[in-house]
Amino acid sequence: MRLTLSARATLMISSAAMAIVLTSRPLRADGESLSRPQTSLSTGFRFTEQSGEQLFASSCQGCHMPDANGATGAGAYPSLAKDRNLEAAGYPVTVIVRGQKAMPPIGMMMSDDQVAAVVNYLRTHFGNEYSDAVTADDVKRVRP
C-alpha cells in the first residue's frame, strides 16, 4: 500500500506529536525505576548532558533499556551488557557516530567529548570491563 504525500505528512506529524506526549509525561514503573533520580531530557537537536551516565540515560536506554540488556518487540535492540563487541573501542564509537543497520547516527547530535563520555561509560558498566579510555580525538577521527 502506497501512502500519498498528504498521508505521509499526517503520519509524520502524528508520530512527532505522540513522541512529545510520551516524553513529557512521567512514566510509572517498578520500585527500582522510581528510586532512580529523574533526569531531564535534552531539547532540540543537540544533547546537553555531559556525563556518560546522563548521556546513556537520555540517548541509549530508551532502546537498549536501563540495564543495557536490550529488548525485543517492535524491533530488536541488542544487549550492551557484557558485550564483547565493545572490547575494540573504535566499534562503539563508529556505531554511535555513523550508525549501523537500524541504529541511527545519534552521535551526530553529540560533541566529540560527549561521544567519548558515553562510550567510556558503556565500556566500564553493565558487566563490561574495558578500561582503555576513548578520547575526543579518537571520535574526531571517525567522523565523516
N, C-alpha and C positions, 0 to 999 in steps of 0.2 A: 504494500500500500504506500503510495507516494503522498506526501503532505504538500499542500500548497504553501506558497511563501507566507501567506497570512496565517495559516495554521501553525507553521513552524515558529513564527514570531510570537503567537499567542502561547505556544508551548514553552518557549524560552522565557517569556515574561512570567508565566505561571510558576515555572521552576525557580526562577530568581526570587519571586515573592515567597514561595514556600521555604526556600533556604533562609531568607531573612526571618520569617516567623519561627522556624525551628531553632535558629541560633540565638534568637532574642529571648526565648523563654527558658527558665531554669528547668532542667530535667530532674525527675525524681528517680533515684536508683537505690541500690543496696546501701547498707550502712557504711561500707568501706568507701564507696564513691562519695557519700555525703560528708565523710570526715575529712576528705581532701580539701585544701584551700581552693576557693573559687578563683579562677583566672579570667581576666577579661580577654576577649578576642581582639585581634588586630582588625582595623577597618581599612578599607581602601585596597590598594594593590601592592603594598609592601608590608612585611611583618615588622612589628615594632618590638617584639620580645627579643631579648638579648641572650639569655642563658639557654643552654642546651635543653634543660628540663622544660622551660617555658615554651620553647620552640616545638619540642616534641608534643607537648600538651595542645598547642594551638594548630599545628600543621600535620602531625603524624597520627596521633591516637584516634582521630575520627575514623580512620580506616583500619589501622593496624591494632587498635584497641589500647586502653590504658596500660595493660600488662604486656603489650607488644606481641601477644600470641596470635595475632591475625584473626581473620574471620572469613566465613563464607555465608552467602546469602544472595543478594542481588549481584554480587561479584565475589571474586576470590581475592582476599588480601593476605599476602603471605606473612607468616610469623617472622618477627625480627628478633625474637628471644633465642638465645643460644644459637645464633645464626653463623655458620661457618663462612658464608659469603662475605661477612663483614671483616674477615681476617685481613684481606687486602684492602687497605684504607682507601685506595682510589675507587673501588667499586661503589660504595655508598655515595661518595662524592659525585661520581658520574651519573648515577641514577637520580640523585636529587637535583642536579643542575640540568641534565639533558633529558631526563625522563626515560622510561623504558616500558614498552607494552602499554598497559593501562595506567601506569604511574605517570602523572603529568610532571613537567619540569618545574616543580614547585620552588626550586632554588633560584629561579629567575626573579622571584619576589623577595629574595634574601640577599644580604650583603655577603661577601666572602667570609667575613668573621662569623656571621650567623650560620652559614652552612657548616663551617668548621666546628662551631659550638654544638650543633645538633648531631653531627656525625660523631664527634668525640663522646657526647652523652650516650648515644645509642651503642657505641662500641665498648662502653665501660659499665653499662647497666643491663638489666634483663638477662643475666647469666652470660653476657658477653664480657670477655676479659682481655680485650685488645688494647694495650696501654700506649702504643706508639701513636702520638697525637697528630692529627691533621692540622695544618696551618692555613691561614688565609691565602698564602702564596700557592699552596697545593690546589686550592679551589680555583684560584685565578687561572692556573694552567689548564684547567678542564673546561673553562667557559668557552663558548663558541666565539 
